[in-house]
């Protein structure tokens, strides 16, 4: 559940900021495949990554764990 919220909200906030996975990865100092893995719930993240991505996206950490619309999943958001 928490991992799904993180995946959904990371992708949503990234898209809202107009960033690609590659650009977000560069700004956070991680690989684009790492961002893809987070958005597909294929890996766990550190608190350090959460702090970095929140700084880049200019959001509070709670924004990555906010409730999503019922029934929506990260994969339901458009690609890229």
Residue, then its C-alpha position, 0 to 999 in steps of 0.5 A: x500500500x505505501x509503496x503503491x502510494x509512493x509510486x503513484x505520487x512520484x509519477x504524478x508529481x514528476x509529470x505535473x512538474x513536466x519532467x521525464x524520468x531521465x531529467x528527474x534522475x539527473x536532478x536527483x543524482x540517480x539512474x533513470x532506471x532507478x526512477x522507473x523501478x520506483x514508479x513500478x514498485x520494483x524497489x525500495x527507496x531510502x529516506x535520503x532519496x525521498x528528501x532529494x526528490x522532494x527538494x527537486x519536485x518542490x513538495x513536502x515528503x507527505x506529498x509522496x504518500x498522499x491518498x490517490x483516487x480510488x482504483x488508480x494505479x501508477x501504471x494508469x498514468x500516461x507514460x514518460 
